Amino acid sequence: MTRGIGGFVRSIAVPEPPTLRKGASVVVRMMLVGAALSVVVFTSVALYGIFYRLYVPQLLHESPVYFHYPAPSGAGSSNTTAVVTFVPESDYKFLSTSQAYRVSLELEVPTSDTNQQVGSFMVYLELQTRRGVVVGQSARPAIMQYRSRMVRIMQTAVWAVPLALGLSREAEHLHVELVDVLYDRHFSPITSAHIALSKPLQVYGARLVICAQFSGLRYWMYYWRLPTAIVFIAAAVVWQALLTAGAWSVFESYTARSAGRIESKDAVLSASRSLTGEDTGDHVSDTAHRSRYASASTLTSRKRDRVKRKRRLQLTRGSVSGERDRSVPSVASIEALGEDSHENEHSDADADADADSDSRNVPDS
């Protein structure tokens, strides 16, 4: 019984102090919430960056233009031509198929008398694929701004110092809009452009510009980057926080159910162990008592055997005195038998006392 009660008491968990347990749980929850918020914010920023990279294309694509002037002998074409390659051989395309683009040519020409005498001229453009297939073409007129001789003299006088120091030069910038709206094709992307001028023109430098015309969400994401990023990241944080809270609640309910099942199983096991321990203790105590009684009965049987041997010895000694003495017991034999019976009673009492003392001395297990 003592062992069974001890096992039952040990199976009962000692509760922790409520203040410490509550404080530890609050600290753990705060740490988990902070880690979850950090992960949510980081993933939201990463998701917005990936979405911006994939959804908003590059705004400008600029390529220098190097014109080829006709030969002095007049052989070949009389136009001033140039070939611009946008995509190297290792790449496939550079424009987005779902975005509208504008194509223009920017020229920096000197304000010389030769260029003033050229007057109007045509700019031709052909957009080609890698295989040389023309997918777009355009032709637009252009002309330099007219300035009279007096105006040119006055401008030269005003800009005399910068011109003399080399900080400025007598040049004019021409912007020729060639294609207003251009959409690239997925299976035949644009890789090069062919440009031609109808008249020879003195040029300092030229470049072909392809500019994306953003509209809708792309417009807000590119030109209003910070407000759009804040709105998108906040929406992503709220969405992920709701998903995280839902997943956490499901996880907590699942863990609570698992913990309840484990506690119920532990309680059943502890109860069964306690009951088994009590039965075992009772069985051990019964076995001990039986062994003590068996030892006491063994001692009693031994003493009885000694008494019987003594009695037989006395009977053997009395048989020598004759047949009469054997048939009729004498007073001495009667007294001897009385003493033997008295000794037998004392030996039985001593055996019972020894058995009782042994039962008291055996400890309970």
Buried (B, 14 or more C-beta within 10 A) or exposed (E): EEBBEEBBEEBEEEEEEEEEEEEEEEEEEEEEEEEBBEEBBEEBBEBBEEEBEEEBBEEEBEBEBEBEBBEEEEEEEEBBBBBBEBBEEEEEBBBBEEBBBBBBBBBBBBBEEEBBEBEEBBBBBBBBBBEEEEBBBBEBEBEBEEBEEEEBEEBEEEBEEEBEEEEEEEBBEBEBEBBEEBEBEEEBBBBBBBBBBBBBBEBEEBBBBBBBBBEEEBEBBBEEEEEBBEEBBEEBBEEBBEEBEEEEEEEEEEEEEEEEEEEEEEEEEBEEBBEEBBEBBEEEBEEBEEEBEEBBEEBBEEBBEEBEEBBEEBEEEBEEEEEEBEEEEEEEBEEBBEEBEEBBEEBBEEBEEBBEEBBEEEEEE
